[in-house]
């Protein structure tokens, strides 16, 4: 049975590009294409699609307003298409807070719609479909931007050699936000591999930096990994950590081959943490489609690191944590709401 996709975009060119990419896949098909939300509303009723791709900027009603109404009355998996601009990125992150499963940049004359883009969009659709049972109605009484700053967990961190690495994919942007806003200012360095398109990771880090007590930034090659700071892997680059005796940890970026179809890859980050930090590291694998990170988390555990996998109930997509759990890579399986506290407790010797 194929995934039924409804494409909503005011550009006939974009609609045709997406239709061609999606219909080439053996497991999905476009059942309709709408030029605006008003037409889409009727198509949803008549065609009953499994997943929507939704443009943010459209006539009659913008995509964000349509998404808000949709998630209140008929919640379903949505992949947002966003422009590669700061404004487009800001709106994309707001859409995630409203219940969109994921987003992808719109193809442009500069980015094109090559094989990499095709692979990306169909992966996002598969991830959205896998999340269909986790989609819940939008609570209109809750701030849709979900930008509340939670109290610090506090606690004095014990070891200056400590290092935290986290990996996520589908659903990870919101999951990472929920963890990082609670981390205390004296946290060890935190390195993050989140499957996210290039140009969006810098703005993702900037958004988190405005919410968190710790500093959050996009990682730069050869910079030191400092306490109280989280480093997000830039889209299109692997993030590795290196140990400099007597000088702590440093960051290394690389544009070498994709691993598990991803760059950045969670496995690459976790493998480097296993080698550089050993038992001083903490590894956290979060919601996401596929298996990226499972083998790396196992390598960390085998080197004595403390490893955590997000539990199924709190995952948007349980793929990556499930793979890690099944191979015995996780010391602990925990709901998202408890992961930050488990990390800090471990750092304070309170396991």
C-alpha positions as CSV (number, residue, x, y, z in Angstrom):
1,X,0.0,0.0,0.0
2,X,1.5,3.3,-1.1
3,X,1.8,6.5,1.0
4,X,-0.8,9.0,-0.4
5,X,0.7,12.4,-0.7
6,X,-1.1,15.7,-1.2
7,X,1.2,18.5,-2.5
8,X,0.1,22.1,-1.6
9,X,2.1,24.9,-3.3
10,X,1.1,28.0,-5.3
11,X,3.9,27.4,-7.8
12,X,3.0,25.0,-10.7
13,X,6.7,24.4,-11.2
14,X,7.3,23.2,-7.6
15,X,4.1,21.1,-7.7
16,X,5.4,19.4,-10.9
17,X,8.9,18.9,-9.4
18,X,7.5,17.3,-6.3
19,X,5.0,15.2,-8.2
20,X,7.8,13.8,-10.4
21,X,10.0,13.0,-7.4
22,X,7.3,11.4,-5.4
23,X,5.7,9.4,-8.2
24,X,9.1,7.8,-9.0
25,X,9.1,6.1,-5.6
26,X,7.7,2.6,-5.3
27,X,6.2,3.3,-1.9
28,X,4.4,6.6,-2.4
29,X,2.3,8.5,-4.9
30,X,0.8,12.0,-5.3
31,X,-3.0,11.8,-5.1
32,X,-3.5,15.5,-5.6
33,X,-1.9,18.9,-6.0
34,X,-3.4,22.1,-4.8
35,X,-2.4,25.7,-5.6
36,X,-3.6,27.1,-2.2
37,X,-5.1,26.0,1.1
38,X,-8.7,26.6,0.1
39,X,-8.5,24.1,-2.7
40,X,-6.4,21.8,-0.4
41,X,-9.1,21.7,2.2
42,X,-11.6,20.1,-0.2
43,X,-8.9,17.7,-1.5
44,X,-8.2,16.5,2.0
45,X,-11.8,15.7,2.5
46,X,-12.2,13.9,-0.9
47,X,-8.8,12.2,-1.2
48,X,-7.9,11.4,2.4
49,X,-4.1,11.7,1.9
50,X,-1.6,10.2,4.4
51,X,0.9,13.1,4.3
52,X,0.8,16.7,3.1
53,X,3.6,18.8,1.8
54,X,2.8,22.4,2.5
55,X,4.3,25.6,1.2
56,X,4.6,28.3,3.8
57,X,3.9,31.3,1.6
58,X,0.7,31.0,-0.5
59,X,-2.2,33.2,-1.6
60,X,-5.6,33.3,0.2
61,X,-4.2,31.8,3.4
62,X,-0.5,31.3,4.3
63,X,0.8,27.9,5.2
64,X,1.2,28.6,8.8
65,X,-2.4,29.8,9.3
66,X,-3.6,26.7,7.4
67,X,-1.4,24.4,9.5
68,X,-2.8,25.9,12.7
69,X,-6.4,25.3,11.6
70,X,-5.6,21.8,10.2
71,X,-3.9,20.6,13.4
72,X,-6.8,21.8,15.5
73,X,-9.6,20.0,13.5
74,X,-7.8,17.2,11.5
75,X,-4.3,16.6,12.7
76,X,-2.2,14.7,10.2
77,X,1.5,14.4,9.1
78,X,2.7,17.6,7.4
79,X,6.1,18.3,5.8
80,X,6.6,22.1,5.4
81,X,8.5,23.6,2.4
82,X,10.4,26.6,3.5
83,X,12.5,29.2,1.7
84,X,16.2,29.3,2.4
85,X,15.9,32.7,4.3
86,X,16.0,33.7,7.9
87,X,12.3,34.5,7.8
88,X,11.5,31.2,6.1
89,X,13.6,29.3,8.7
90,X,11.9,31.1,11.6
91,X,8.5,30.2,10.2
92,X,9.6,26.6,9.7
93,X,10.6,26.2,13.3
94,X,7.3,27.8,14.4
95,X,5.5,25.2,12.2
96,X,7.3,22.4,14.1
97,X,6.0,23.8,17.4
98,X,2.5,23.7,15.9
99,X,2.8,20.0,15.0
100,X,4.4,19.8,11.6
101,X,6.6,16.7,11.5
102,X,9.5,18.1,9.5
103,X,10.5,20.7,6.9
104,X,12.7,20.9,3.9
105,X,14.0,23.9,1.9
106,X,12.2,24.6,-1.4
107,X,14.2,23.9,-4.5
108,X,15.5,27.0,-6.1
109,X,17.6,28.0,-9.1
110,X,20.7,27.8,-6.8
111,X,19.8,24.5,-5.0
112,X,18.0,22.7,-7.8
113,X,16.1,19.5,-7.4
114,X,18.9,17.0,-7.9
115,X,19.2,13.4,-6.6
116,X,20.2,14.6,-3.1
117,X,17.2,16.9,-2.9
118,X,14.9,14.1,-4.1
119,X,16.4,11.7,-1.5
120,X,15.8,14.3,1.1
121,X,12.2,15.1,0.4
122,X,11.1,11.4,0.1
123,X,12.9,10.7,3.4
124,X,11.0,13.5,5.0
125,X,7.7,12.1,3.7
126,X,8.5,8.6,4.9
127,X,9.4,10.0,8.3
128,X,6.1,12.0,8.4
129,X,4.1,8.9,7.5
130,X,5.9,6.9,10.2
131,X,4.9,9.5,12.7
132,X,1.2,9.4,11.8
133,X,0.0,7.7,15.0
134,X,1.8,10.4,17.1
135,X,0.1,13.4,15.6
136,X,-2.1,15.1,18.2
137,X,-4.5,18.0,17.9
138,X,-3.0,21.4,18.5
139,X,-3.8,22.8,22.0
140,X,-4.9,26.4,21.2
141,X,-4.5,27.3,24.9
142,X,-0.7,26.6,24.7
143,X,1.7,29.1,23.1
144,X,2.3,27.7,19.6
145,X,5.9,28.9,19.6
146,X,6.6,26.8,22.7
147,X,9.3,29.2,23.7
148,X,9.0,29.0,27.4
149,X,12.3,28.9,29.3
150,X,12.2,26.2,31.9
151,X,14.1,26.5,35.3
152,X,17.7,25.3,35.3
153,X,18.2,21.8,36.7
154,X,21.2,23.2,38.7
155,X,23.9,21.0,40.2
156,X,27.6,21.4,40.1
157,X,29.2,19.3,37.4
158,X,31.9,17.0,38.6
159,X,34.3,16.3,35.8
160,X,36.0,18.8,33.5
161,X,36.7,15.9,31.2
162,X,33.0,15.3,30.6
163,X,31.4,15.5,27.2
164,X,27.8,15.2,26.0
165,X,26.9,14.1,22.4
166,X,23.3,14.0,21.0
167,X,21.9,12.8,17.8
168,X,18.4,13.1,16.3
169,X,16.4,13.2,13.1
170,X,12.6,13.4,12.5
171,X,11.1,15.3,15.5
172,X,14.6,16.1,16.8
173,X,14.4,19.9,16.6
174,X,11.7,20.1,19.2
175,X,13.2,17.2,21.3
176,X,16.6,18.9,21.4
177,X,15.0,22.2,22.4
178,X,13.1,20.5,25.3
179,X,16.4,19.1,26.6
180,X,18.7,22.1,26.1
181,X,16.5,24.7,27.7
182,X,16.8,22.8,31.0
183,X,20.6,22.3,30.9
184,X,22.5,24.2,33.6
185,X,25.0,26.9,32.7
186,X,27.9,24.7,34.0
187,X,27.2,21.9,31.6
188,X,30.1,20.2,29.8
189,X,30.4,20.8,26.1
190,X,27.4,19.4,24.1
191,X,27.9,18.3,20.5
192,X,24.8,17.7,18.4
193,X,24.2,16.0,15.0
194,X,20.6,16.8,13.9
195,X,19.6,15.7,10.4
196,X,18.7,19.2,9.0
197,X,19.3,20.9,5.6
198,X,22.2,23.3,5.2
199,X,21.4,26.9,5.8
200,X,18.8,25.9,8.5
201,X,21.3,24.7,11.1
202,X,22.7,28.1,11.8
203,X,19.3,29.6,12.4
204,X,18.3,26.5,14.4
205,X,21.2,27.1,16.7
206,X,20.4,30.8,16.9
207,X,16.9,30.1,17.9
208,X,18.0,27.7,20.6
209,X,20.6,30.2,21.9
210,X,17.8,32.7,22.5
211,X,15.9,30.1,24.6
212,X,18.6,28.4,26.6
213,X,20.8,29.3,29.6
214,X,23.7,27.7,27.9
215,X,25.2,29.1,24.7
216,X,24.1,27.4,21.5
217,X,25.9,27.9,18.2
218,X,26.6,26.3,14.8
219,X,29.9,24.4,15.1
220,X,33.0,25.8,13.4
221,X,36.0,23.8,12.2
222,X,39.0,23.7,14.6
223,X,37.3,25.6,17.4
224,X,37.5,24.4,21.0
225,X,34.5,22.7,22.6
226,X,33.9,24.8,25.7
227,X,31.7,24.1,28.8
228,X,28.4,25.8,28.9
229,X,28.1,25.6,25.1
230,X,26.2,23.4,22.7
231,X,27.5,23.0,19.1
232,X,25.1,22.1,16.3
233,X,26.7,20.3,13.3
234,X,26.3,22.4,10.1
235,X,24.1,20.9,7.4
236,X,26.3,19.2,4.9
237,X,29.2,18.5,7.3
238,X,30.1,15.7,9.6
239,X,30.9,16.8,13.2
240,X,33.7,15.0,15.1
241,X,35.2,15.7,18.5
242,X,38.9,15.4,19.1
243,X,40.8,15.3,22.4
244,X,43.8,17.7,22.9
245,X,45.8,16.5,26.0
246,X,45.8,19.3,28.6
247,X,43.6,21.5,26.4
248,X,40.2,19.7,26.5
249,X,38.1,18.9,23.4
250,X,38.1,20.4,19.9
251,X,35.8,20.3,16.9
252,X,36.5,18.9,13.5
253,X,34.2,19.3,10.5
254,X,34.4,17.3,7.3
255,X,32.5,17.1,4.0
256,X,33.5,13.5,3.5
257,X,31.1,10.8,2.2
258,X,27.6,10.5,3.7
259,X,27.2,7.8,6.3
260,X,23.7,6.1,6.6
261,X,22.7,8.5,3.8
262,X,23.4,11.5,6.1
263,X,25.9,14.3,6.5
264,X,26.0,15.1,9.4
265,X,25.7,11.6,10.6
266,X,25.0,10.7,14.2
267,X,27.2,7.6,13.9
268,X,30.2,9.7,12.9
269,X,29.8,12.0,15.9
270,X,29.3,9.1,18.3
271,X,32.2,7.1,17.0
272,X,34.5,10.1,17.5
273,X,33.2,10.6,21.0
274,X,33.9,7.0,21.8
275,X,37.5,7.5,20.7
276,X,38.1,10.9,22.2
277,X,36.2,10.8,25.5
278,X,35.6,7.2,26.3
279,X,34.1,6.7,29.7
280,X,33.9,10.5,30.2
281,X,31.2,10.8,27.5
282,X,27.4,10.7,27.7
283,X,25.6,9.7,24.5
284,X,21.9,10.5,23.8
285,X,20.0,9.2,20.8
286,X,16.7,10.8,20.1
287,X,13.6,10.5,17.8
288,X,14.3,9.8,14.2
289,X,13.8,7.6,11.1
290,X,16.3,4.9,10.2
291,X,19.3,3.6,12.1
292,X,21.9,6.4,12.1
293,X,23.6,6.6,15.5
294,X,22.9,3.0,16.8
295,X,26.3,1.6,16.1
296,X,28.0,4.8,17.3
297,X,26.1,4.6,20.6
298,X,27.2,1.0,21.0
299,X,30.8,2.0,20.4
300,X,30.4,4.6,23.1
301,X,29.0,2.1,25.6
302,X,31.8,-0.3,24.9
303,X,34.3,2.4,25.8
304,X,32.5,3.0,29.1
305,X,30.3,5.9,28.2
306,X,26.8,6.4,29.7
307,X,24.2,6.0,27.0
308,X,20.6,7.0,26.8
309,X,17.9,6.3,24.2
310,X,14.6,8.1,24.1
311,X,11.6,5.8,24.8
312,X,9.0,4.9,22.2
313,X,6.1,6.8,23.8
314,X,7.8,10.2,23.6
315,X,9.4,9.7,20.1
316,X,7.8,11.2,17.0
317,X,9.5,8.3,15.1
318,X,11.1,5.5,17.2
319,X,13.4,4.3,14.4
320,X,16.9,5.4,15.6
321,X,16.3,4.8,19.3
322,X,14.8,1.4,18.6
323,X,17.8,0.3,16.6
324,X,20.1,1.3,19.4
325,X,18.0,-0.5,22.0
326,X,17.8,-3.7,20.0
327,X,21.6,-4.0,19.7
328,X,22.1,-3.3,23.4
329,X,23.6,0.2,22.9
330,X,21.5,2.0,25.6
331,X,22.3,1.9,29.3
332,X,19.0,3.6,29.9
333,X,15.7,4.1,28.0
334,X,13.9,7.2,29.2
335,X,11.1,9.6,28.2
336,X,12.1,12.9,26.7
337,X,10.9,14.8,29.8
338,X,13.5,12.9,32.0
339,X,16.5,12.8,29.7
340,X,18.1,16.2,30.8
341,X,17.7,15.3,34.5
342,X,19.2,11.8,33.9
343,X,22.2,13.4,32.2
344,X,22.8,15.9,35.0
345,X,22.3,13.3,37.7
346,X,24.9,11.1,36.0
347,X,27.3,14.0,35.8
348,X,26.8,14.6,39.5
349,X,27.3,11.0,40.4
350,X,23.7,10.5,41.3
351,X,22.7,7.6,38.9
